[in-house]
Amino acid sequence: MTSADQAAAPQSSVFQLFTSSLLPATLMLGGGVTLYAIESYITATVAPSIVRDIGGLPLLAWVTTLFVAAAVLGSIFVAMRPRGMGLRGAYVCGALIFATGSLICAAAPVMEVVLAGRAIQGFGAGILAALAYAFVRFAYPEPLWPKASTLYAAIWGVATLLGPSAGGLFSQGSAWRYAFIIIVPLGLLMAVLAPWLLPKATDDRAHGKTPALQICLLLVAVLFVSIAGTVEHMVTKAALIAVSILSISLMLVTERRGNNRLLPTGAVMLAKPVARVYLIMFALLFILVSDIYIPYFLQALHGVTPLISGYLTALVALGWTIAAFFSGSLTGRRASNAIVAGCIIEALATVFLAFFLARDNQMASLAILGPAAVAMLMMGFGVGLGWAHLVTKVLRLVSSAEQDKASAAISTVQSLGGAFGAAVAGVIANSTGLVTPGGIAGSISAARWLYAAMALPGIVTIAAALTLREKAEIEKRRLGAPLP
């Protein structure tokens, strides 16, 4: 950053993304993330309606599994797209593919066709999500990079709040088809507008072959761990997770030893700062996704209605959004401190859930439910406090020739963290009482063990975040620059 940029950064605001010169890019990039986020939550809500209308209950879990796996492949496509295809061309492809998948889902006569549409839809969504990060350096000046990430976090927070409610509008009879139909014209419009509204982006990628082996291993890992999150049999679930871990390990070994890489240089070596940034991202999402069990514990242990439990669980997303806006203007050491503080807050909030959520509170006493709700809010707050700064660090730590790889890896790490976290949370909850003995006692045991165990990766995030802060301070002192 230039001295002028550094001076301007603290005064910069997320609202600058909506100035006349930046508004077109903001609408396109934010629109892509919005399509991905809203459709994810709407589909999760209408999935039971799809089964009631056209059958296919044994295939229900694949509605999400195929979408996630295809989204990972879509994010990889951004970095590995054919030479000569610019980012604007990739955006057009992503929007058209997303619209095509939505149309297939809307017209599907049987569940198998819905799954095909969801896979196509997921591939397009992965492209659009990865492009939001890939375009940042071309669309905005560097001081606004964290603000763009803040905006994307806010979109996901709003989607968490509004998506299920919107899905409820399409849950009767065959109305679920309209949840997909409304996406089609939006996708087509975005494809038409992309060449006009998005900035021109130079294709400065380094030449190289497609790392097919790493991509295959990564997809195997995502598929298996996503399936593990849906099966009930404990031995099968554990075996699927083990295969996923093995596949990821083989991918990392291949990545480290080979010259043809899927990830940016240094991403698999913990001695490199960029690897520690990705590790923090993975672990933050790994912990956060344990919130999938919060609605059940609220209903089973605290006697709240399904509607209230849904809104209370949305506090996690609300916390992320609030924190993202709160920390968006921080720079330099303050930004690094925000990452450390966020890791600490998320870990402590998860521990608090082990104490206050894991209680027999059938009368919904606020003395117990109140602290649990605060812990939910702070769980998301911790992630949002440092997430935008982690994204910015990734973009600054890699060369321009690997920016597309680095941007795509952000979306991939998010998907992996969520998938592995959900699967491991299922193993912990099911093996500590949720199923056997079940009931109040089993739920208390499961909640206590789940959130106590899921807080442990927080130690990893805190340690890694501290090394990033020390690295930044050492570098500034070496250059003789003042610490802000």
Secondary structure, DSSP 4 states (H G I P E B T S, - for coil): --HHHHHHGGG--GGGGGSTTTHHHHHHHHHHHHHHHHHHHHHHHHHHHHHHHH--GGGTTHHHHHHHHHHHHHHHHHHHPPTT--HHHHHHHHHHHHHHHHHHHHH-SSHHHHHHHHHHHHHHHHHHHHHHHHTHHHHS-GGGHHHHHHHHHHHHHHHHHHHHHHHHTT-STTTHHHHHHTHHHHHHHHHHHHHHHSPP----PPP----HHHHHHHHHHHHHHHHHTT---HHHHHHHHHHHHHHHHHHHHHHHH-SS-SSPTTTT-TTSHHHHHHHHHHHHHHHHGGGGGHHHHHHHHH---HHHHHHHHHHHHHHHHHHHHHHTT--HHHHHHHHHHHHHHHHHHHHHHHHHTSS--TT--HHHHHHHHHHHHHHHHHHHHHHHHHHHHHHHHS-GGGHHHHHHHHHHHHHHHHHHHHHHHHHHHIIIIITTT-HHHHHHHHHHHHHHHHTTHHHHHHHHHHHHHHHHHHHHHHHTPPP-
